[in-house]
Amino acid sequence: MQQTARKALFLPMSLLNIPNIASQLNQQTREKFERVYEIRQEEGCLRLTDQMKPWVKENFGSIEVVEKQKVVRILNKITLKGASFNALRSQRPDQTHGINATLEELIQKTHGGPFCRAEEMTPEDAFGRIRGAYCITAANIAKSDIWHGVLIFHKHHPLDWEAEEITDFLATANQWFYKVHQEDSKANFPFLFWNCLWRAAASIVHGHMQMIVSSSPFAQKILLDRQTREYQGKYQSNYFADLYQIHNALGLTLPTTSPEIKAFVPICPRREREIIIMSDNFDQKLWQAFAQIIVDYRNKLGVKSFNVGLTPLPLNGEPQLNLPVIIEIIDRGDLSSNHSEIGSMEMFAQQVITHDPFETKRMMVS
């Protein structure tokens, strides 16, 4: 695979060039690529009025690239998730930019709220609280499942954390998962999610994660399990191993703190700047690997508002779903903009992305 990756490097490494890059993979990897992905590269044309041309040149840099736009559409044929990419979309003027107060002003304004006094101002679970070195748990006051907890960071600032603290957050969440399972043996399917700041749907500024343990698998995971079992049966090959091999050959994998942990930037992402991390276990090695990646995600990409979804294995030790532990990270956009990055296309058709996965990979390893 190393030879394949070096050969592809002679091409401009961009999603716009993905058909040519894929064509230079070795035969085995190219076959896996083609059975997972369908790629269409097309050109959209338009005519600018003379009056528009000065404005277009100022905002987009070139008349030609606007009048003849290259669009790449990608379909994951196994999960039936699709995305389209046009580099010009990242240059669109945003009239809503700068409307909100600055982040630091809002953080200062909300300091002293309920999460700053978690012991006094948040409810606790029937079994009490789990305390970590840098966090404490609470019960969610408006539950989305029977067991729905909040992991509240000791620090108010939602972006003031380092790898050691992130590792502690996940270790504490894991203790909460097993405490719930001890109290309720039917509660077997854990899920951890982190909505950081308002663009990621966080209603509280204070740093926090949320935890759920359900009595049945989550709908999206059931679907993924069915899809990947069908893949296994049809090709006699593990979907997740093949997915990682494809992205490794494309040069889109990320270094991790343990060789057992696999991380990559997918070419058909759920949303902007997605990173996927996979492991066979939800343990210290994974916590540390995730901690380093999310620190780099904040520092190197400059992302301030993001979502993390983390699905550990069932708590009873019986793998009812044929899935690894999966962590997904997505960027939710510029906090200073009131422009939503999710519209009708994303809700009803397919994802439209503006950040090239190859550029995200370059920035993460810089």
VEXDREN-2710 file (C-alpha; in Angstrom, 1 decimal):
% VEXDREN-2710
k/r/px/py/pz
1/MET/0.0/0.0/0.0
2/GLN/2.9/2.4/0.6
3/GLN/4.0/2.0/-3.0
4/THR/0.4/2.7/-4.1
5/ALA/0.2/5.9/-2.0
6/ARG/3.6/7.1/-3.4
7/LYS/2.4/6.6/-7.0
8/ALA/-0.8/8.6/-6.4
9/LEU/1.2/11.4/-4.9
10/PHE/2.3/12.5/-8.4
11/LEU/-1.3/13.6/-8.9
12/PRO/-2.7/16.7/-7.2
13/MET/-4.2/15.3/-4.0
14/SER/-7.7/16.7/-4.0
15/LEU/-11.2/15.3/-4.0
16/LEU/-11.6/16.9/-7.4
17/ASN/-9.0/14.5/-8.7
18/ILE/-10.3/11.4/-6.9
19/PRO/-11.2/9.4/-10.1
20/ASN/-7.6/9.7/-11.4
21/ILE/-6.1/9.0/-7.9
22/ALA/-8.3/5.9/-7.5
23/SER/-7.3/4.6/-11.0
24/GLN/-3.7/4.4/-9.8
25/LEU/-4.4/2.2/-6.8
26/ASN/-3.2/-1.4/-7.0
27/GLN/-5.7/-3.9/-8.4
28/GLN/-6.9/-5.3/-5.0
29/THR/-7.4/-1.9/-3.4
30/ARG/-9.0/-0.5/-6.6
31/GLU/-11.5/-3.4/-6.6
32/LYS/-12.5/-2.6/-3.0
33/PHE/-12.7/1.1/-3.8
34/GLU/-15.1/0.4/-6.7
35/ARG/-17.3/-1.9/-4.8
36/VAL/-17.7/0.6/-2.0
37/TYR/-17.7/3.9/-3.9
38/GLU/-19.3/5.3/-7.0
39/ILE/-17.7/8.5/-8.3
40/ARG/-19.1/11.0/-10.8
41/GLN/-17.2/14.1/-11.9
42/GLU/-19.1/16.6/-13.9
43/GLU/-19.0/20.2/-15.0
44/GLY/-21.7/22.8/-14.4
45/CYS/-21.7/25.8/-16.7
46/LEU/-23.2/29.2/-16.4
47/ARG/-23.0/32.6/-18.0
48/LEU/-22.1/35.7/-16.0
49/THR/-23.4/39.1/-16.9
50/ASP/-20.8/41.8/-17.6
51/GLN/-22.0/43.7/-14.6
52/MET/-21.3/40.6/-12.3
53/LYS/-17.8/39.9/-13.5
54/PRO/-15.9/42.4/-11.3
55/TRP/-17.8/41.2/-8.2
56/VAL/-17.2/37.5/-9.1
57/LYS/-13.5/38.1/-9.7
58/GLU/-13.1/39.9/-6.4
59/ASN/-15.0/37.1/-4.4
60/PHE/-13.9/34.0/-6.3
61/GLY/-10.6/35.0/-8.0
62/SER/-11.5/33.9/-11.5
63/ILE/-14.3/34.2/-14.0
64/GLU/-13.4/30.9/-15.7
65/VAL/-13.7/28.7/-12.6
66/VAL/-17.2/30.1/-11.9
67/GLU/-18.5/29.8/-15.5
68/LYS/-17.2/26.2/-15.7
69/GLN/-17.4/24.6/-12.2
70/LYS/-16.1/21.1/-11.4
71/VAL/-18.4/19.1/-9.2
72/VAL/-17.6/15.6/-7.7
73/ARG/-20.4/13.4/-6.5
74/ILE/-19.6/10.4/-4.3
75/LEU/-21.9/7.6/-3.3
76/ASN/-21.1/5.0/-0.7
77/LYS/-22.9/2.0/-2.3
78/ILE/-22.9/0.0/1.0
79/THR/-24.3/2.6/3.4
80/LEU/-26.1/4.6/0.6
81/LYS/-24.8/7.9/1.9
82/GLY/-23.8/10.4/-0.7
83/ALA/-21.9/13.7/-0.9
84/SER/-21.1/16.3/-3.5
85/PHE/-18.1/18.6/-3.5
86/ASN/-17.5/21.9/-5.2
87/ALA/-14.5/23.9/-4.0
88/LEU/-16.2/27.2/-4.9
89/ARG/-18.8/26.7/-2.1
90/SER/-16.2/27.5/0.5
91/GLN/-15.8/30.9/-1.0
92/ARG/-19.4/31.9/-1.0
93/PRO/-20.1/35.4/0.5
94/ASP/-21.8/35.1/3.9
95/GLN/-23.9/38.1/4.8
96/THR/-24.7/36.8/8.2
97/HIS/-21.0/36.7/9.3
98/GLY/-20.2/38.6/12.5
99/ILE/-23.7/39.0/13.7
100/ASN/-23.2/37.1/17.0
101/ALA/-21.3/38.4/20.0
102/THR/-17.8/37.0/20.2
103/LEU/-17.3/33.7/21.8
104/GLU/-15.3/35.0/24.7
105/GLU/-17.9/37.6/25.5
106/LEU/-20.6/34.9/25.7
107/ILE/-18.5/32.6/27.8
108/GLN/-17.8/35.4/30.3
109/LYS/-21.5/36.3/30.3
110/THR/-22.6/32.7/31.1
111/HIS/-20.0/32.1/33.7
112/GLY/-21.6/31.2/37.1
113/GLY/-24.6/29.3/35.5
114/PRO/-26.0/26.0/36.8
115/PHE/-23.2/23.9/35.4
116/CYS/-20.6/26.0/37.3
117/ARG/-22.4/24.8/40.4
118/ALA/-23.2/21.3/39.3
119/GLU/-23.5/19.7/42.8
120/GLU/-26.2/22.3/43.8
121/MET/-27.9/23.2/40.5
122/THR/-28.1/20.0/38.5
123/PRO/-30.1/16.8/39.3
124/GLU/-28.3/13.6/40.0
125/ASP/-29.1/10.0/38.9
126/ALA/-30.9/7.7/41.3
127/PHE/-27.6/6.1/42.1
128/GLY/-25.9/9.5/42.7
129/ARG/-23.0/11.0/40.7
130/ILE/-19.7/9.7/39.2
131/ARG/-16.8/12.0/39.8
132/GLY/-13.7/12.2/37.6
133/ALA/-10.5/14.2/38.1
134/TYR/-11.8/16.9/35.7
135/CYS/-15.6/16.3/35.6
136/ILE/-18.7/15.2/37.4
137/THR/-21.9/13.5/36.1
138/ALA/-25.5/14.7/36.5
139/ALA/-28.9/13.4/35.3
140/ASN/-30.3/15.1/32.2
141/ILE/-33.3/17.2/33.3
142/ALA/-35.1/16.5/30.0
143/LYS/-34.3/12.9/29.1
144/SER/-34.3/11.6/25.5
145/ASP/-34.0/8.0/26.9
146/ILE/-34.6/6.4/30.3
147/TRP/-30.9/6.7/31.2
148/HIS/-29.6/10.0/30.0
149/GLY/-26.8/11.7/31.8
150/VAL/-24.6/14.8/31.5
151/LEU/-20.9/14.8/32.0
152/ILE/-20.0/18.3/33.2
153/PHE/-16.5/19.6/32.8
154/HIS/-15.0/21.4/35.9
155/LYS/-13.9/24.3/33.7
156/HIS/-16.6/26.6/32.3
157/HIS/-14.8/27.4/29.0
158/PRO/-16.1/24.8/26.5
159/LEU/-12.8/24.7/24.6
160/ASP/-10.4/24.8/27.6
161/TRP/-9.2/21.2/27.8
162/GLU/-6.1/19.1/26.9
163/ALA/-5.6/15.4/26.2
164/GLU/-5.3/14.4/29.9
165/GLU/-8.7/15.9/30.6
166/ILE/-10.4/14.3/27.5
167/THR/-9.1/10.9/28.6
168/ASP/-10.6/11.5/32.1
169/PHE/-13.9/12.5/30.6
170/LEU/-14.2/9.2/28.7
171/ALA/-13.0/7.1/31.6
172/THR/-15.7/8.8/33.8
173/ALA/-18.4/8.2/31.1
174/ASN/-17.4/4.6/31.0
175/GLN/-17.9/4.3/34.8
176/TRP/-21.3/5.9/34.4
177/PHE/-22.2/3.4/31.7
178/TYR/-21.4/0.4/33.9
179/LYS/-23.1/1.9/36.9
180/VAL/-26.3/2.3/34.9
181/HIS/-26.0/-1.3/33.7
182/GLN/-25.5/-2.4/37.3
183/GLU/-28.7/-0.6/38.3
184/ASP/-30.6/-1.8/35.2
185/SER/-29.5/-4.9/33.5
186/LYS/-31.7/-4.2/30.5
187/ALA/-29.7/-0.9/29.8
188/ASN/-27.1/-2.4/27.6
189/PHE/-26.4/-0.1/24.6
190/PRO/-24.2/3.0/25.5
191/PHE/-23.8/6.1/23.4
192/LEU/-21.8/9.2/24.2
193/PHE/-22.2/12.5/22.4
194/TRP/-20.6/15.9/22.6
195/ASN/-22.3/19.0/21.2
196/CYS/-19.8/21.8/21.5
197/LEU/-21.4/25.2/21.4
198/TRP/-24.6/26.4/19.8
199/ARG/-24.0/25.6/16.2
200/ALA/-23.6/22.0/17.3
201/ALA/-27.0/22.2/19.1
202/ALA/-25.6/22.8/22.6
203/SER/-28.1/24.8/24.7
204/ILE/-25.5/25.3/27.5
205/VAL/-22.2/27.0/26.8
206/HIS/-20.4/25.4/29.8
207/GLY/-18.3/22.4/28.6
208/HIS/-20.2/19.1/28.8
209/MET/-20.8/15.8/27.1
210/GLN/-23.9/13.6/27.2
211/MET/-24.4/9.9/27.8
212/ILE/-27.2/7.5/27.1
213/VAL/-27.6/3.8/27.8
214/SER/-30.6/2.3/26.0
215/SER/-32.3/-1.1/26.3
216/SER/-32.1/-1.6/22.5
217/PRO/-29.6/-0.7/19.8
218/PHE/-29.9/2.7/18.1
219/ALA/-31.6/2.8/14.7
220/GLN/-28.6/4.0/12.7
221/LYS/-26.4/1.3/14.2
222/ILE/-29.0/-1.4/13.3
223/LEU/-29.0/-0.2/9.7
224/LEU/-25.2/-0.1/9.6
225/ASP/-25.0/-3.6/11.0
226/ARG/-27.3/-4.9/8.3
227/GLN/-25.5/-3.2/5.6
228/THR/-22.0/-4.4/6.6
229/ARG/-23.3/-8.0/7.2
230/GLU/-24.5/-8.0/3.7
231/TYR/-21.2/-6.7/2.5
232/GLN/-19.4/-9.5/4.5
233/GLY/-21.6/-12.1/3.0
234/LYS/-21.3/-10.9/-0.6
235/TYR/-17.5/-10.2/-0.6
236/GLN/-16.2/-12.4/2.2
237/SER/-14.4/-9.4/3.5
238/ASN/-14.8/-7.1/6.5
239/TYR/-16.3/-3.7/5.5
240/PHE/-14.5/-1.7/8.1
241/ALA/-11.1/-3.2/7.4
242/ASP/-11.7/-2.5/3.7
243/LEU/-12.8/1.0/4.3
244/TYR/-9.6/1.7/6.3
245/GLN/-7.4/0.0/3.6
246/ILE/-9.0/2.2/0.9
247/HIS/-8.4/5.4/2.8
248/ASN/-4.9/4.3/3.7
249/ALA/-4.1/3.8/0.0
250/LEU/-5.5/7.2/-0.7
251/GLY/-3.2/8.8/1.9
252/LEU/-6.2/9.8/4.1
253/THR/-5.4/7.9/7.3
254/LEU/-4.3/9.7/10.5
255/PRO/-1.5/8.7/12.9
256/THR/-2.8/7.5/16.3
257/THR/-1.2/6.9/19.7
258/SER/-1.7/3.1/19.3
259/PRO/-1.5/0.9/16.1
260/GLU/-4.7/-0.8/17.3
261/ILE/-6.6/2.4/16.7
262/LYS/-7.6/3.3/13.1
263/ALA/-8.4/6.9/12.1
264/PHE/-9.1/8.5/8.8
265/VAL/-10.7/11.4/6.9
266/PRO/-13.5/9.9/4.8
267/ILE/-14.0/10.9/1.2
268/CYS/-17.8/10.6/1.6
269/PRO/-18.3/12.4/4.9
270/ARG/-21.4/12.8/7.0
271/ARG/-20.6/16.5/7.3
272/GLU/-17.7/18.9/7.0
273/ARG/-14.2/17.8/8.1
274/GLU/-15.4/14.5/9.4
275/ILE/-12.9/12.2/11.1
276/ILE/-13.7/8.5/11.9
277/ILE/-11.9/6.6/14.5
278/MET/-12.4/2.8/15.0
279/SER/-11.2/0.3/17.5
280/ASP/-12.2/-3.2/18.8
281/ASN/-12.3/-1.9/22.4
282/PHE/-13.5/1.1/24.3
283/ASP/-10.5/1.4/26.6
284/GLN/-7.6/3.6/27.7
285/LYS/-5.8/3.2/24.3
286/LEU/-8.8/4.5/22.4
287/TRP/-9.5/7.3/24.9
288/GLN/-5.9/8.5/24.5
289/ALA/-6.0/8.3/20.7
290/PHE/-9.3/10.2/20.6
291/ALA/-7.9/12.8/23.0
292/GLN/-4.9/13.6/20.8
293/ILE/-7.0/13.8/17.7
294/ILE/-9.7/16.1/19.2
295/VAL/-6.9/18.4/20.6
296/ASP/-5.4/18.6/17.0
297/TYR/-8.9/19.1/15.6
298/ARG/-9.3/22.2/17.7
299/ASN/-5.7/23.5/17.4
300/LYS/-4.8/22.7/13.8
301/LEU/-8.1/23.1/12.1
302/GLY/-9.3/25.9/14.3
303/VAL/-12.7/24.2/14.8
304/LYS/-14.6/25.6/17.8
305/SER/-18.1/24.1/17.3
306/PHE/-18.3/20.4/16.6
307/ASN/-20.2/17.2/17.2
308/VAL/-18.8/13.9/18.4
309/GLY/-20.7/10.6/18.4
310/LEU/-19.2/7.7/20.2
311/THR/-20.7/4.2/20.2
312/PRO/-19.0/1.7/22.6
313/LEU/-19.7/-2.0/22.6
314/PRO/-22.8/-3.5/24.4
315/LEU/-22.2/-3.5/28.2
316/ASN/-23.2/-7.2/28.7
317/GLY/-20.2/-8.3/26.6
318/GLU/-22.4/-9.9/23.9
319/PRO/-21.8/-8.2/20.5
320/GLN/-25.4/-8.2/19.2
321/LEU/-24.2/-5.9/16.4
322/ASN/-21.2/-6.8/14.3
323/LEU/-19.7/-3.3/14.6
324/PRO/-16.4/-2.0/16.1
325/VAL/-16.3/0.9/18.5
326/ILE/-16.8/4.0/16.2
327/ILE/-16.1/7.6/17.0
328/GLU/-17.2/10.3/14.5
329/ILE/-16.2/13.9/14.6
330/ILE/-17.8/16.7/12.4
331/ASP/-17.2/20.4/12.2
332/ARG/-20.4/22.6/12.5
333/GLY/-19.0/25.8/11.1
334/ASP/-18.1/29.3/12.0
335/LEU/-19.5/30.5/15.3
336/SER/-19.6/34.1/14.1
337/SER/-22.1/33.2/11.3
338/ASN/-25.8/32.8/11.6
339/HIS/-25.8/30.8/8.3
340/SER/-26.7/27.2/8.8
341/GLU/-24.5/24.6/7.2
342/ILE/-27.4/22.2/6.9
343/GLY/-30.2/23.0/4.4
344/SER/-32.8/21.1/2.3
345/MET/-30.1/19.3/0.2
346/GLU/-28.6/17.8/3.4
347/MET/-32.0/17.0/5.0
348/PHE/-33.7/15.5/2.0
349/ALA/-31.1/14.6/-0.7
350/GLN/-27.4/14.2/0.1
351/GLN/-24.6/16.0/1.8
352/VAL/-23.0/19.0/0.2
353/ILE/-19.4/19.6/1.5
354/THR/-17.1/22.6/1.1
355/HIS/-13.9/21.3/2.7
356/ASP/-11.7/18.9/0.8
357/PRO/-10.9/15.8/2.8
358/PHE/-7.3/15.8/1.5
359/GLU/-6.8/19.3/2.8
360/THR/-8.3/18.3/6.2
361/LYS/-5.7/15.5/6.3
362/ARG/-2.9/17.8/5.5
363/MET/-3.8/20.3/8.2
364/MET/-4.3/17.5/10.8
365/VAL/-0.7/16.2/10.3
366/SER/1.0/19.5/9.8
END
